[in-house]
Amino acid sequence: MRKAISHFLVGSAVIVMIGMGLWQLDRLGTKQKLNQEVEERTAAALVPLQDVVGVADQWEIGESLKFRRVTAEGQYQNQDSVLIRNRSLNGAPGYWLLTPLIIAEGQAVVVNRGWIPISAREFSPEPIEKVKISGMLRETTEASGLQKSDPSDGVLETLGRVDLQRYQEQLNYDIYPVFIHLEFQDPESQDEEFPLKLEIPKFDDGPHLNYAIQWFSFAAVFAIGYPLVLRRNKRKEGSKEQHSEIPIDYL
């Protein structure tokens, strides 16, 4: 009975490990497909923001819009800027600087203009009459799991994440349900060290292949090692049965 239970547990473990390996390969395929789609979007020609998304669209944008490269033209509303907390750059702590860009009457798109260090928290960009920008579309982010949400009332100077819905509550004009990760701006701010433009996110295949190899390796160790252990134990039992001890009384 004990052997049957051992066989069952080891067999079940091998099946589970193989299943986990196949699951990681499936995730790898999904990741590679997504990366290919993102590469195609980023390589596509620039299009005006208004041609791909509307200010009245839902906050949850479709997958096809994420990382799409767009252009916009308008005037920054520096007085309405907010900082995104806990954003590091090359190991240095700091913030992201977000500023609404008015592109039509009563309509603006939030622009992630880049990174500033903690010491420059009071930094305010110089006013620019009108700018043309281009960058990647990114989606709003809300608190999830054990993350703490930002206060629901008042005008906040900082946010824990790019929560556009919360940002909208303290503005007297509508903002688009996406923000732009700034790549280019014309004209550039003059004689200002900050903000530093952020690099475009890099997309790789992640650790899924390594995880799959590990799971398959564990399965192989169990599948090969367990029969060897059984065979070894069986030999030991056989040798004991063949060995006969001479009773002491006989000597």
C-alpha positions in Angstrom: 0.0 0.0 0.0 2.8 2.3 0.9 4.5 1.7 -2.5 1.3 2.4 -4.4 0.9 5.8 -2.6 4.5 6.6 -3.4 4.0 5.8 -7.0 0.8 7.9 -7.2 2.5 10.9 -5.5 5.6 10.8 -7.7 3.5 10.3 -10.9 1.2 13.2 -9.9 4.2 15.4 -9.2 5.7 14.7 -12.6 2.4 15.4 -14.4 2.0 18.7 -12.5 5.6 19.8 -13.3 5.1 19.0 -17.0 1.9 21.0 -16.9 3.7 23.9 -15.3 6.3 23.8 -18.0 3.7 23.7 -20.8 1.9 26.7 -19.1 5.1 28.7 -19.0 5.7 27.9 -22.7 2.1 29.1 -23.4 2.8 32.3 -21.5 6.0 32.7 -23.5 4.1 32.4 -26.8 1.5 35.0 -25.6 4.3 37.4 -24.5 6.1 37.0 -27.9 2.9 37.7 -29.8 2.2 40.8 -27.7 5.8 42.1 -28.2 5.5 41.6 -31.9 2.2 43.6 -31.9 3.8 46.4 -29.8 6.8 46.5 -32.2 4.4 46.9 -35.1 2.6 49.7 -33.3 5.7 51.6 -32.4 7.1 51.2 -35.9 3.8 52.5 -37.5 3.6 56.1 -38.8 2.8 58.9 -36.4 -0.9 59.8 -36.3 -2.8 62.7 -34.6 -4.1 61.7 -31.2 -7.7 62.7 -32.1 -7.6 60.1 -35.0 -7.2 57.1 -32.7 -8.9 58.0 -29.4 -11.6 60.4 -28.3 -11.8 62.4 -25.1 -15.1 60.8 -24.2 -13.9 57.2 -24.7 -13.9 54.8 -21.8 -11.0 54.7 -19.4 -10.2 51.1 -20.3 -8.8 51.6 -23.8 -8.4 48.7 -26.2 -5.2 46.7 -26.5 -4.6 48.0 -30.0 -4.1 51.5 -28.7 -1.5 50.8 -26.1 2.0 52.0 -27.2 0.6 53.5 -30.3 2.7 56.5 -31.4 0.8 59.8 -31.8 1.2 63.5 -32.2 -0.5 66.4 -30.5 -0.3 70.2 -30.5 -1.3 72.6 -27.8 -0.3 74.5 -24.7 0.9 73.1 -21.4 -1.0 73.9 -18.3 2.0 74.0 -15.9 -0.2 75.2 -13.0 -2.1 71.9 -13.1 1.0 69.6 -13.2 1.2 66.7 -10.7 4.1 64.5 -9.7 4.1 60.7 -9.7 5.8 59.4 -6.5 8.5 56.8 -6.1 10.0 56.8 -9.6 13.7 56.1 -9.8 16.1 56.7 -12.6 19.5 55.0 -12.6 19.0 54.2 -9.0 18.2 57.8 -8.0 14.8 58.5 -6.3 12.5 61.0 -7.9 9.2 61.7 -9.6 7.5 61.7 -13.0 6.3 65.1 -14.1 2.8 65.0 -15.6 1.3 68.1 -17.3 -2.0 68.5 -19.1 -1.7 69.8 -22.7 -4.7 71.7 -23.9 -5.3 70.6 -27.5 -8.8 71.9 -28.0 -11.3 74.1 -26.1 -12.0 72.3 -22.8 -10.0 69.2 -23.9 -6.5 68.2 -22.8 -4.2 65.2 -22.9 -1.9 64.4 -20.0 1.8 64.2 -21.0 4.5 62.4 -19.0 7.3 65.0 -19.6 10.0 63.0 -17.8 11.8 62.5 -14.5 13.0 64.9 -11.9 14.9 64.2 -8.7 13.5 64.5 -5.2 15.6 67.6 -4.7 13.8 69.3 -7.6 10.3 68.7 -6.3 9.5 72.5 -6.5 10.7 72.6 -10.1 8.3 74.3 -12.5 9.0 74.3 -16.3 9.2 77.5 -18.1 6.0 78.6 -19.9 5.8 77.7 -23.6 3.2 79.4 -25.8 2.6 76.4 -28.0 4.3 73.0 -28.6 4.1 70.1 -30.9 4.8 66.8 -29.3 4.9 63.1 -30.2 5.1 60.0 -28.0 3.6 56.7 -27.0 0.1 56.2 -25.7 -0.1 54.7 -22.2 -3.1 53.6 -20.1 -4.3 54.9 -16.8 -3.4 52.9 -13.7 -5.4 52.4 -10.5 -4.4 50.9 -7.2 -4.8 47.2 -7.0 -4.3 44.5 -4.4 -2.6 45.8 -1.3 -1.7 49.1 -2.9 -2.9 52.2 -1.2 -5.2 54.5 -3.1 -4.7 58.3 -3.3 -7.1 60.5 -1.3 -10.4 60.9 -3.0 -10.9 64.6 -2.3 -8.9 67.7 -2.6 -6.3 68.9 -5.1 -3.3 66.6 -4.9 0.2 67.7 -5.8 1.4 64.1 -6.1 -0.1 60.7 -7.1 1.0 57.2 -6.3 0.5 56.2 -10.0 -0.8 57.6 -13.2 -4.5 57.5 -12.2 -6.1 59.6 -14.8 -9.6 59.3 -13.3 -8.4 60.7 -10.0 -6.5 63.4 -11.9 -9.6 64.4 -13.8 -11.4 65.1 -10.6 -9.2 68.1 -9.9 -9.3 69.6 -13.3 -12.0 71.9 -14.8 -11.6 70.6 -18.3 -11.8 67.1 -19.8 -8.7 64.9 -20.3 -8.2 62.0 -22.7 -8.4 58.5 -21.2 -4.8 57.9 -22.1 -1.6 59.8 -21.5 1.4 60.4 -23.8 4.9 59.2 -22.9 6.8 62.1 -24.4 9.5 61.3 -27.0 9.9 64.6 -28.9 8.9 68.2 -28.3 9.1 71.3 -30.5 10.2 73.8 -29.2 12.3 72.2 -26.4 12.5 74.0 -23.1 15.6 76.3 -23.0 18.3 76.2 -20.4 16.6 73.6 -18.2 18.2 70.5 -16.8 14.9 68.9 -16.0 12.7 67.0 -16.7 14.8 64.2 -18.2 12.9 62.4 -20.9 12.2 58.7 -20.1 13.4 55.9 -22.3 10.9 54.0 -24.3 9.9 50.8 -22.5 11.8 47.7 -23.6 9.9 44.5 -24.1 11.6 41.1 -23.8 10.3 37.6 -23.6 10.6 37.6 -19.8 11.7 34.6 -17.7 9.1 32.2 -19.0 11.5 30.0 -21.1 13.9 29.6 -18.1 10.9 28.7 -15.9 9.7 26.1 -18.4 13.2 24.5 -18.6 13.3 24.4 -14.8 9.9 22.6 -14.5 10.8 20.1 -17.3 14.2 19.5 -15.5 12.4 18.8 -12.2 10.0 16.4 -14.0 12.9 14.6 -15.6 14.7 14.2 -12.3 11.6 12.7 -10.7 10.7 10.6 -13.7 14.2 9.1 -14.1 15.4 9.2 -10.5 12.5 7.5 -8.9 12.7 4.3 -10.9 16.4 4.2 -10.2 15.8 4.5 -6.5 13.2 1.7 -6.7 15.6 -0.5 -8.6 18.3 0.1 -6.1 16.1 -0.8 -3.2 14.9 -3.9 -4.9 18.5 -5.1 -5.4 19.2 -4.5 -1.7 16.1 -6.5 -0.7 17.1 -9.3 -3.1 20.6 -9.5 -1.7 19.3 -9.7 1.9 17.0 -12.6 0.9 19.9 -14.6 -0.7 22.2 -14.1 2.3 21.6 -16.8 5.0 23.1 -16.5 8.4 24.3 -19.6 10.2 22.7 -20.0 13.6 25.1 -19.5 16.5 23.9 -22.8 18.1 25.1 -24.7 15.0 28.7 -23.5 15.5 
